[in-house]
Every structure is written in C-alpha cells, then in structure tokens.
Amino acid sequence: MGEMKYVLPLLIFSFASYASYNTSCLEQLTINKETSPALNDFYNQWIQTIRRIGGISRQISDLEYEACLDLNKGLSLRAKFGNGKQSEFKCEASSLEKLSRWMKRTNVVEVQFSEEALRRMGKVLKDACLALGHSGCEAYDNYIGFIDPQPRPFNPRAERAIKWATFHMFPTVQVAIRLRRLEHEERMMVLMEYHERVLIAAQETLASEFRPVEAVLLFEKVVKPLLDAGFERVRYLSDSGSLH
C-alpha cells in the first residue's frame, strides 16, 4: 500500500462519460456522523473550511461536501451544477477555492471522476475486498463509482465508508506546508495529535458500516497502513524533505 501516491497532482485527465454519484444516489448512502464523535468533528471542521474559502452562507449539501473532500484529497473530477454548467477540477492547490467559488453561485448536482481517480479508488476497494476474503473482487478493476448498477462485493454505503476512511482521511502536502511554520517540537506534537484523531475517525467510519470483526480487519490491513504512510510522508516533508 505504501507505493500509492494519493496526494500528488494527476497528469492525465480523461473523464468517465457517466456520473460517479449524484444527489439522489448520495441520499441513500447517509453515514450517521452524529454517533461518531471524531467523524462528526472532522465533518464540521471541513464544512466550516469550505464555507470560509468560498464565502458561502447557505447550507452545504452532502454531495457538495463529498465533492470538496474528494477534490482536496487528490481525486480529480468534473462537477455538474444546478445552473446547467459544468467544470473540470484538477488536483491543485487552488482547486478547492475554485470549486467553492462555483458553489457560491450555484449548487453541485453531479460528479464524474477522472479515469485515474476511479482506478485509484478501485484499487483501494479491491484491497479491502481481498482483505475480507470476499469473492468477485475483480469487479473493482473497472469501477465507475457509487452509481454503478452492476453487482459488487461491497454495497455503495460500504464503498463510501471505505473511501471516507482512506482518501478523505489522508493528509495532504498542504498539511506539511502549514507545519513548517512551527518549531520542530511543536510540529511533531501537532502532527501526532492530528494523526491520532484521523485514525479514530477512520475507525468510527468503518464501524458505522461493517461488522466489528470486519471493521478491525479493514483498519489493520488496509486503512491504518495507508494512513500511517501518509503521515510519515507529511512528517518528512514538513521536517526537511522537498515538496516537489
């Protein structure tokens, strides 16, 4: 899992010709954040960040939250808006600000992932499928998103929980940039606390959709190794490594 570079900018941007998820799809995939304190805190902090960046005063929909987190965490996408327009968003430092500005004028109603983003999500879902010993894991070799009507080992709710526990929790290069402003000791303390909060939120996310034994297996075999590698990379970059 260590070789997967989720936060690096994508160089190829061919997009799927079908929706990966839309409003009606996500309405059926609600994850109960209120019963998961760490996940609820994570969600509320991001809602505030999105509103602040875009100067948005209205309520942000679950789909818009999903799209903003997907984009911020390295999944390039094309968004369709309520005014009939659409725009492509690459994974760049200014991407979240660009999407938020669109959201100030209109709402997001549909998301199409790039083929590369779908490949990366399919890889994580296949790893999770194999970790639980399911059959049919090859279905994720050609993953198209939650809206796919084809049968798969995980239902869309479980797929969303896995995505939240991995991609949405993965630390970005921007974290390393912010940490560089701190002295070494404070930097390591902040990073350690952030790492611990993310691991707890990831565990709570998995527990919301999987049986206890499955949630533990997924966390130990797939999620924790991935997140640990991400935080180790951020530690290195914030300490002395090049950001390029």
Short mmCIF file of the C-alpha atoms (twelve columns), coordinates in Angstrom:
data_MODEL
# 
_entry.id   MODEL 
# 
loop_
_atom_site.group_PDB 
_atom_site.id 
_atom_site.type_symbol 
_atom_site.label_atom_id 
_atom_site.label_alt_id 
_atom_site.label_comp_id 
_atom_site.label_asym_id 
_atom_site.label_seq_id 
_atom_site.Cartn_x 
_atom_site.Cartn_y 
_atom_site.Cartn_z 
_atom_site.pdbx_PDB_model_num 
ATOM 1   C CA . MET A 1   0.000   0.000   0.000   1 
ATOM 2   C CA . GLY A 2   2.953   2.339   0.601   1 
ATOM 3   C CA . GLU A 3   3.503   2.989   -3.108  1 
ATOM 4   C CA . MET A 4   0.121   4.690   -3.634  1 
ATOM 5   C CA . LYS A 5   0.566   8.485   -4.052  1 
ATOM 6   C CA . TYR A 6   -2.904  9.846   -3.411  1 
ATOM 7   C CA . VAL A 7   -1.961  13.467  -2.935  1 
ATOM 8   C CA . LEU A 8   0.227   14.033  -5.974  1 
ATOM 9   C CA . PRO A 9   -1.270  16.071  -8.837  1 
ATOM 10  C CA . LEU A 10  -2.653  13.979  -11.674 1 
ATOM 11  C CA . LEU A 11  -1.098  14.376  -15.095 1 
ATOM 12  C CA . ILE A 12  -3.779  12.680  -17.215 1 
ATOM 13  C CA . PHE A 13  -7.325  13.977  -17.112 1 
ATOM 14  C CA . SER A 14  -9.620  11.808  -19.184 1 
ATOM 15  C CA . PHE A 15  -13.038 11.689  -17.569 1 
ATOM 16  C CA . ALA A 16  -15.635 8.962   -17.420 1 
ATOM 17  C CA . SER A 17  -18.638 9.522   -19.670 1 
ATOM 18  C CA . TYR A 18  -21.064 8.654   -16.858 1 
ATOM 19  C CA . ALA A 19  -21.812 10.028  -13.413 1 
ATOM 20  C CA . SER A 20  -19.922 8.572   -10.442 1 
ATOM 21  C CA . TYR A 21  -22.506 9.914   -7.990  1 
ATOM 22  C CA . ASN A 22  -25.332 12.424  -7.866  1 
ATOM 23  C CA . THR A 23  -27.737 13.892  -5.330  1 
ATOM 24  C CA . SER A 24  -30.294 11.071  -5.416  1 
ATOM 25  C CA . CYS A 25  -27.527 8.484   -5.128  1 
ATOM 26  C CA . LEU A 26  -25.958 10.040  -2.022  1 
ATOM 27  C CA . GLU A 27  -29.321 10.447  -0.305  1 
ATOM 28  C CA . GLN A 28  -29.366 6.654   0.016   1 
ATOM 29  C CA . LEU A 29  -25.823 6.425   1.400   1 
ATOM 30  C CA . THR A 30  -26.038 8.530   4.554   1 
ATOM 31  C CA . ILE A 31  -23.373 7.761   7.148   1 
ATOM 32  C CA . ASN A 32  -24.552 8.581   10.674  1 
ATOM 33  C CA . LYS A 33  -21.918 11.083  11.745  1 
ATOM 34  C CA . GLU A 34  -23.758 12.039  14.938  1 
ATOM 35  C CA . THR A 35  -22.961 8.667   16.551  1 
ATOM 36  C CA . SER A 36  -19.260 9.057   15.701  1 
ATOM 37  C CA . PRO A 37  -17.762 11.984  17.657  1 
ATOM 38  C CA . ALA A 38  -14.399 12.095  15.867  1 
ATOM 39  C CA . LEU A 39  -16.016 11.756  12.443  1 
ATOM 40  C CA . ASN A 40  -18.602 14.411  13.306  1 
ATOM 41  C CA . ASP A 41  -15.839 16.818  14.379  1 
ATOM 42  C CA . PHE A 42  -13.949 16.096  11.150  1 
ATOM 43  C CA . TYR A 43  -17.103 16.768  9.107   1 
ATOM 44  C CA . ASN A 44  -17.988 20.007  10.909  1 
ATOM 45  C CA . GLN A 45  -14.452 21.372  10.589  1 
ATOM 46  C CA . TRP A 46  -14.495 20.757  6.846   1 
ATOM 47  C CA . ILE A 47  -17.931 22.315  6.409   1 
ATOM 48  C CA . GLN A 48  -16.618 25.461  8.105   1 
ATOM 49  C CA . THR A 49  -13.486 25.423  5.921   1 
ATOM 50  C CA . ILE A 50  -15.488 25.098  2.699   1 
ATOM 51  C CA . ARG A 51  -17.823 27.922  3.706   1 
ATOM 52  C CA . ARG A 52  -14.913 30.161  4.670   1 
ATOM 53  C CA . ILE A 53  -12.930 29.546  1.476   1 
ATOM 54  C CA . GLY A 54  -15.909 30.139  -0.800  1 
ATOM 55  C CA . GLY A 55  -17.656 32.813  1.273   1 
ATOM 56  C CA . ILE A 56  -20.728 30.537  1.334   1 
ATOM 57  C CA . SER A 57  -23.542 31.308  3.777   1 
ATOM 58  C CA . ARG A 58  -26.081 28.678  2.654   1 
ATOM 59  C CA . GLN A 59  -26.224 25.057  3.787   1 
ATOM 60  C CA . ILE A 60  -23.753 22.782  2.017   1 
ATOM 61  C CA . SER A 61  -25.276 19.555  0.728   1 
ATOM 62  C CA . ASP A 62  -23.848 16.089  1.337   1 
ATOM 63  C CA . LEU A 63  -22.937 15.901  -2.337  1 
ATOM 64  C CA . GLU A 64  -21.042 19.189  -2.200  1 
ATOM 65  C CA . TYR A 65  -19.189 18.100  0.940   1 
ATOM 66  C CA . GLU A 66  -18.287 14.834  -0.802  1 
ATOM 67  C CA . ALA A 67  -17.069 16.623  -3.932  1 
ATOM 68  C CA . CYS A 68  -14.946 19.116  -1.968  1 
ATOM 69  C CA . LEU A 69  -13.279 16.386  0.086   1 
ATOM 70  C CA . ASP A 70  -12.744 14.188  -2.970  1 
ATOM 71  C CA . LEU A 71  -11.037 17.028  -4.804  1 
ATOM 72  C CA . ASN A 72  -8.971  18.184  -1.837  1 
ATOM 73  C CA . LYS A 73  -7.759  14.635  -1.206  1 
ATOM 74  C CA . GLY A 74  -6.457  14.053  -4.716  1 
ATOM 75  C CA . LEU A 75  -9.413  12.819  -6.790  1 
ATOM 76  C CA . SER A 76  -9.795  14.938  -9.912  1 
ATOM 77  C CA . LEU A 77  -13.366 15.369  -11.078 1 
ATOM 78  C CA . ARG A 78  -15.856 17.091  -13.316 1 
ATOM 79  C CA . ALA A 79  -18.739 18.754  -11.491 1 
ATOM 80  C CA . LYS A 80  -22.145 19.488  -12.952 1 
ATOM 81  C CA . PHE A 81  -24.069 22.380  -11.430 1 
ATOM 82  C CA . GLY A 82  -27.682 23.329  -10.881 1 
ATOM 83  C CA . ASN A 83  -27.441 26.129  -13.445 1 
ATOM 84  C CA . GLY A 84  -26.713 23.573  -16.184 1 
ATOM 85  C CA . LYS A 85  -22.999 24.346  -16.444 1 
ATOM 86  C CA . GLN A 86  -20.077 22.050  -15.682 1 
ATOM 87  C CA . SER A 87  -16.372 22.422  -14.988 1 
ATOM 88  C CA . GLU A 88  -13.352 20.158  -14.623 1 
ATOM 89  C CA . PHE A 89  -11.229 20.365  -11.463 1 
ATOM 90  C CA . LYS A 90  -7.680  19.075  -11.340 1 
ATOM 91  C CA . CYS A 91  -5.961  18.331  -8.051  1 
ATOM 92  C CA . GLU A 92  -4.079  21.577  -7.499  1 
ATOM 93  C CA . ALA A 93  -3.547  23.848  -4.501  1 
ATOM 94  C CA . SER A 94  -6.229  26.254  -5.766  1 
ATOM 95  C CA . SER A 95  -8.801  23.596  -6.747  1 
ATOM 96  C CA . LEU A 96  -10.888 23.713  -3.567  1 
ATOM 97  C CA . GLU A 97  -11.062 27.503  -3.760  1 
ATOM 98  C CA . LYS A 98  -12.155 27.285  -7.409  1 
ATOM 99  C CA . LEU A 99  -14.905 24.754  -6.636  1 
ATOM 100 C CA . SER A 100 -16.042 26.785  -3.618  1 
ATOM 101 C CA . ARG A 101 -16.396 29.905  -5.786  1 
ATOM 102 C CA . TRP A 102 -18.651 27.957  -8.138  1 
ATOM 103 C CA . MET A 103 -20.678 26.784  -5.139  1 
ATOM 104 C CA . LYS A 104 -21.232 30.372  -4.031  1 
ATOM 105 C CA . ARG A 105 -23.125 30.966  -7.302  1 
ATOM 106 C CA . THR A 106 -24.853 27.610  -7.755  1 
ATOM 107 C CA . ASN A 107 -25.027 24.115  -6.293  1 
ATOM 108 C CA . VAL A 108 -23.301 20.891  -7.353  1 
ATOM 109 C CA . VAL A 109 -25.728 18.208  -8.556  1 
ATOM 110 C CA . GLU A 110 -23.486 15.537  -10.099 1 
ATOM 111 C CA . VAL A 111 -19.860 14.394  -10.081 1 
ATOM 112 C CA . GLN A 112 -17.865 12.498  -12.689 1 
ATOM 113 C CA . PHE A 113 -14.425 11.257  -11.642 1 
ATOM 114 C CA . SER A 114 -11.425 11.132  -13.905 1 
ATOM 115 C CA . GLU A 115 -10.489 7.651   -15.072 1 
ATOM 116 C CA . GLU A 116 -7.319  7.854   -12.979 1 
ATOM 117 C CA . ALA A 117 -9.305  8.722   -9.835  1 
ATOM 118 C CA . LEU A 118 -11.625 5.761   -10.474 1 
ATOM 119 C CA . ARG A 119 -8.648  3.473   -10.953 1 
ATOM 120 C CA . ARG A 120 -7.172  4.539   -7.633  1 
ATOM 121 C CA . MET A 121 -10.460 4.154   -5.782  1 
ATOM 122 C CA . GLY A 122 -10.983 0.775   -7.390  1 
ATOM 123 C CA . LYS A 123 -7.539  -0.310  -6.189  1 
ATOM 124 C CA . VAL A 124 -8.324  0.577   -2.569  1 
ATOM 125 C CA . LEU A 125 -11.736 -1.100  -2.726  1 
ATOM 126 C CA . LYS A 126 -10.216 -4.230  -4.254  1 
ATOM 127 C CA . ASP A 127 -7.569  -4.322  -1.489  1 
ATOM 128 C CA . ALA A 128 -10.359 -4.031  1.088   1 
ATOM 129 C CA . CYS A 129 -12.360 -6.752  -0.632  1 
ATOM 130 C CA . LEU A 130 -9.381  -9.122  -0.664  1 
ATOM 131 C CA . ALA A 131 -8.574  -8.305  2.988   1 
ATOM 132 C CA . LEU A 132 -12.023 -9.583  3.979   1 
ATOM 133 C CA . GLY A 133 -11.701 -12.672 1.809   1 
ATOM 134 C CA . HIS A 134 -14.634 -11.833 -0.445  1 
ATOM 135 C CA . SER A 135 -15.051 -13.296 -3.910  1 
ATOM 136 C CA . GLY A 136 -15.608 -11.222 -7.033  1 
ATOM 137 C CA . CYS A 137 -13.053 -8.561  -6.055  1 
ATOM 138 C CA . GLU A 138 -12.083 -8.173  -9.708  1 
ATOM 139 C CA . ALA A 139 -15.289 -6.133  -10.098 1 
ATOM 140 C CA . TYR A 140 -13.266 -3.182  -8.810  1 
ATOM 141 C CA . ASP A 141 -10.813 -3.390  -11.706 1 
ATOM 142 C CA . ASN A 142 -13.337 -1.350  -13.716 1 
ATOM 143 C CA . TYR A 143 -15.005 0.692   -11.004 1 
ATOM 144 C CA . ILE A 144 -17.217 3.615   -12.099 1 
ATOM 145 C CA . GLY A 145 -18.460 4.886   -8.731  1 
ATOM 146 C CA . PHE A 146 -21.380 4.584   -6.316  1 
ATOM 147 C CA . ILE A 147 -23.951 4.920   -9.076  1 
ATOM 148 C CA . ASP A 148 -22.788 1.771   -10.918 1 
ATOM 149 C CA . PRO A 149 -25.790 -0.623  -11.147 1 
ATOM 150 C CA . GLN A 150 -23.575 -3.684  -11.560 1 
ATOM 151 C CA . PRO A 151 -23.348 -6.001  -8.510  1 
ATOM 152 C CA . ARG A 152 -20.154 -5.665  -6.467  1 
ATOM 153 C CA . PRO A 153 -18.801 -7.279  -3.281  1 
ATOM 154 C CA . PHE A 154 -19.480 -4.081  -1.290  1 
ATOM 155 C CA . ASN A 155 -22.693 -2.112  -1.443  1 
ATOM 156 C CA . PRO A 156 -22.377 1.642   -2.142  1 
ATOM 157 C CA . ARG A 157 -22.714 2.541   1.564   1 
ATOM 158 C CA . ALA A 158 -19.735 0.334   2.417   1 
ATOM 159 C CA . GLU A 159 -17.758 1.741   -0.526  1 
ATOM 160 C CA . ARG A 160 -18.399 5.257   0.714   1 
ATOM 161 C CA . ALA A 161 -17.272 4.354   4.232   1 
ATOM 162 C CA . ILE A 162 -14.024 2.883   2.854   1 
ATOM 163 C CA . LYS A 163 -13.419 5.985   0.757   1 
ATOM 164 C CA . TRP A 164 -14.016 8.235   3.766   1 
ATOM 165 C CA . ALA A 165 -11.686 6.152   5.940   1 
ATOM 166 C CA . THR A 166 -8.870  6.245   3.376   1 
ATOM 167 C CA . PHE A 167 -8.934  9.074   0.825   1 
ATOM 168 C CA . HIS A 168 -10.812 11.580  2.980   1 
ATOM 169 C CA . MET A 169 -8.553  10.980  5.984   1 
ATOM 170 C CA . PHE A 170 -5.300  11.013  4.007   1 
ATOM 171 C CA . PRO A 171 -3.057  14.007  4.891   1 
ATOM 172 C CA . THR A 172 -2.160  16.321  2.021   1 
ATOM 173 C CA . VAL A 173 1.007   18.241  1.180   1 
ATOM 174 C CA . GLN A 174 -0.753  21.388  2.415   1 
ATOM 175 C CA . VAL A 175 -0.555  19.953  5.939   1 
ATOM 176 C CA . ALA A 176 3.230   19.750  5.604   1 
ATOM 177 C CA . ILE A 177 3.394   23.344  4.349   1 
ATOM 178 C CA . ARG A 178 1.437   24.622  7.359   1 
ATOM 179 C CA . LEU A 179 3.500   22.564  9.788   1 
ATOM 180 C CA . ARG A 180 6.747   24.085  8.514   1 
ATOM 181 C CA . ARG A 181 5.785   27.336  10.220  1 
ATOM 182 C CA . LEU A 182 6.153   25.666  13.631  1 
ATOM 183 C CA . GLU A 183 9.234   24.778  15.648  1 
ATOM 184 C CA . HIS A 184 10.234  21.118  15.432  1 
ATOM 185 C CA . GLU A 185 8.918   20.020  18.823  1 
ATOM 186 C CA . GLU A 186 5.564   21.746  18.386  1 
ATOM 187 C CA . ARG A 187 5.351   20.466  14.812  1 
ATOM 188 C CA . MET A 188 5.773   16.848  15.891  1 
ATOM 189 C CA . MET A 189 3.217   17.269  18.692  1 
ATOM 190 C CA . VAL A 190 0.604   18.767  16.361  1 
ATOM 191 C CA . LEU A 191 1.211   16.088  13.743  1 
ATOM 192 C CA . MET A 192 0.945   13.283  16.310  1 
ATOM 193 C CA . GLU A 193 -2.355  14.625  17.662  1 
ATOM 194 C CA . TYR A 194 -3.730  15.059  14.150  1 
ATOM 195 C CA . HIS A 195 -2.641  11.521  13.237  1 
ATOM 196 C CA . GLU A 196 -4.396  10.083  16.289  1 
ATOM 197 C CA . ARG A 197 -7.628  11.976  15.569  1 
ATOM 198 C CA . VAL A 198 -7.645  10.773  11.977  1 
ATOM 199 C CA . LEU A 199 -7.128  7.138   12.986  1 
ATOM 200 C CA . ILE A 200 -10.028 7.368   15.442  1 
ATOM 201 C CA . ALA A 201 -12.280 8.970   12.827  1 
ATOM 202 C CA . ALA A 202 -11.331 6.267   10.307  1 
ATOM 203 C CA . GLN A 203 -12.157 3.518   12.818  1 
ATOM 204 C CA . GLU A 204 -15.516 5.120   13.608  1 
ATOM 205 C CA . THR A 205 -16.290 5.404   9.901   1 
ATOM 206 C CA . LEU A 206 -15.633 1.706   9.312   1 
ATOM 207 C CA . ALA A 207 -17.585 0.735   12.422  1 
ATOM 208 C CA . SER A 208 -20.608 2.611   11.083  1 
ATOM 209 C CA . GLU A 209 -20.952 0.239   8.112   1 
ATOM 210 C CA . PHE A 210 -19.146 -3.035  8.896   1 
ATOM 211 C CA . ARG A 211 -19.465 -5.755  11.491  1 
ATOM 212 C CA . PRO A 212 -16.884 -5.327  14.292  1 
ATOM 213 C CA . VAL A 213 -14.586 -8.106  13.080  1 
ATOM 214 C CA . GLU A 214 -14.687 -6.749  9.510   1 
ATOM 215 C CA . ALA A 215 -14.055 -3.180  10.657  1 
ATOM 216 C CA . VAL A 216 -10.988 -4.303  12.616  1 
ATOM 217 C CA . LEU A 217 -9.616  -6.292  9.675   1 
ATOM 218 C CA . LEU A 218 -10.086 -3.412  7.265   1 
ATOM 219 C CA . PHE A 219 -8.493  -0.957  9.652   1 
ATOM 220 C CA . GLU A 220 -5.456  -3.113  10.416  1 
ATOM 221 C CA . LYS A 221 -4.835  -4.482  6.912   1 
ATOM 222 C CA . VAL A 222 -5.799  -1.584  4.655   1 
ATOM 223 C CA . VAL A 223 -6.630  1.706   6.325   1 
ATOM 224 C CA . LYS A 224 -4.027  2.119   9.070   1 
ATOM 225 C CA . PRO A 225 -1.018  1.161   6.897   1 
ATOM 226 C CA . LEU A 226 -2.148  3.625   4.257   1 
ATOM 227 C CA . LEU A 227 -2.731  6.487   6.692   1 
ATOM 228 C CA . ASP A 228 0.469   5.765   8.619   1 
ATOM 229 C CA . ALA A 229 2.436   6.000   5.359   1 
ATOM 230 C CA . GLY A 230 0.717   9.276   4.517   1 
ATOM 231 C CA . PHE A 231 1.557   10.820  7.880   1 
ATOM 232 C CA . GLU A 232 5.145   9.601   7.684   1 
ATOM 233 C CA . ARG A 233 5.451   11.346  4.334   1 
ATOM 234 C CA . VAL A 234 3.995   14.554  5.780   1 
ATOM 235 C CA . ARG A 235 6.425   14.328  8.710   1 
ATOM 236 C CA . TYR A 236 9.342   14.011  6.299   1 
ATOM 237 C CA . LEU A 237 8.158   16.849  4.066   1 
ATOM 238 C CA . SER A 238 7.462   19.176  6.987   1 
ATOM 239 C CA . ASP A 239 10.852  18.439  8.535   1 
ATOM 240 C CA . SER A 240 13.341  18.543  5.709   1 
ATOM 241 C CA . GLY A 241 12.030  16.972  2.508   1 
ATOM 242 C CA . SER A 242 11.332  18.690  -0.785  1 
ATOM 243 C CA . LEU A 243 7.679   19.380  -1.531  1 
ATOM 244 C CA . HIS A 244 8.177   18.505  -5.199  1 
# 
